[in-house]
């Protein structure tokens, strides 16, 4: 058996490897103390139109709002485009996660957004 110390993303692990057994059994590992959690992002501004819905439609990538395809009060089906984002010179559709009605659109065309920002809400 051989023991190695490996550092991954600042976490230190001791790994023991058995040679020639052909088994893939995990060895006990020692993990470094976890780092402090990052600060939470600032809350987005209150919706401009209507009330906030129960279902939040969020951005999966940082970028810029390229186009808003739905409006508050519009009925949508799961998979319908609500907002189109532009990230890394690509257009990325953000779709309705379920059937429902758009309660609010919380962004405007040209607005810079971060991953996880609420773009719209639905009921």
C-alpha positions in Angstrom: 0.0 0.0 0.0 1.1 3.5 -0.7 -0.2 6.7 1.0 -0.4 10.0 -0.9 -1.4 13.5 0.2 -3.5 15.3 -2.4 -4.7 18.9 -2.4 -7.8 19.7 -4.4 -9.2 23.2 -4.5 -7.4 24.0 -1.2 -8.7 20.9 0.6 -6.1 18.3 1.7 -6.8 14.6 1.4 -4.8 11.6 2.6 -5.3 8.7 0.2 -4.2 5.1 0.6 -3.9 3.0 -2.6 -3.6 -0.7 -2.5 -1.5 -2.1 -5.4 -2.5 -5.2 -7.4 -5.8 -6.0 -5.6 -8.0 -4.9 -8.4 -10.6 -3.6 -5.9 -11.8 -0.1 -6.0 -12.8 0.2 -2.3 -12.6 3.8 -1.0 -10.0 4.6 1.6 -10.7 6.9 4.6 -9.8 10.5 3.8 -9.0 13.5 6.0 -10.6 16.7 4.8 -9.4 20.2 5.7 -11.7 22.5 7.5 -14.3 24.0 5.2 -14.0 27.6 4.2 -16.5 30.2 5.2 -19.6 30.4 2.9 -19.5 33.3 0.3 -21.7 36.3 1.0 -25.2 36.1 -0.4 -25.9 38.3 -3.4 -28.0 41.4 -3.0 -31.7 40.8 -3.4 -33.1 41.9 -6.7 -35.4 44.9 -6.9 -39.1 44.4 -6.3 -41.1 43.4 -9.4 -42.3 46.3 -11.5 -45.6 44.9 -12.7 -48.1 42.6 -10.8 -47.2 40.7 -7.7 -44.4 38.2 -7.2 -45.4 34.6 -8.2 -44.7 31.4 -6.3 -42.3 30.0 -8.9 -39.1 31.9 -9.5 -37.5 31.8 -13.0 -33.8 32.3 -12.5 -30.7 32.8 -14.8 -28.5 29.8 -15.2 -25.5 31.9 -16.5 -24.3 35.4 -16.1 -24.8 37.6 -19.1 -27.1 40.3 -20.5 -30.8 40.3 -21.2 -31.1 40.0 -25.0 -34.9 39.8 -25.4 -38.0 39.5 -23.2 -40.5 37.1 -24.9 -43.3 36.9 -22.3 -45.2 39.5 -20.4 -46.9 39.7 -17.1 -50.3 38.0 -17.2 -49.4 35.8 -20.1 -50.3 32.1 -19.9 -47.3 29.9 -20.7 -46.6 26.1 -21.0 -43.6 24.3 -19.6 -40.7 24.9 -22.0 -42.0 28.2 -23.5 -39.4 30.9 -23.8 -39.7 33.7 -21.2 -36.4 35.6 -21.6 -33.4 35.2 -23.9 -30.0 35.8 -22.4 -26.8 36.7 -24.2 -23.7 35.1 -22.7 -20.4 34.5 -24.5 -21.9 35.6 -27.8 -24.6 33.0 -27.6 -28.3 33.4 -27.2 -29.6 31.2 -24.3 -33.3 30.8 -23.8 -34.7 30.8 -20.3 -37.9 28.7 -20.3 -40.9 28.2 -18.1 -40.3 25.4 -15.7 -44.0 24.5 -15.6 -47.4 25.5 -17.0 -48.8 28.6 -15.5 -49.2 32.4 -15.8 -46.3 34.9 -15.7 -46.8 37.0 -12.6 -43.9 39.4 -13.2 -40.9 40.1 -15.5 -38.1 41.4 -13.2 -35.6 42.4 -15.9 -35.3 44.7 -18.9 -33.5 44.3 -22.2 -29.8 45.2 -21.9 -29.7 44.6 -18.2 -26.6 42.8 -16.9 -27.5 39.7 -14.7 -25.6 37.2 -12.6 -26.2 33.5 -12.4 -29.1 32.8 -10.0 -30.8 36.2 -10.4 -34.6 36.1 -10.6 -35.7 37.0 -14.1 -39.4 36.4 -13.7 -42.0 34.9 -11.4 -44.9 32.6 -12.3 -48.1 31.3 -10.6 
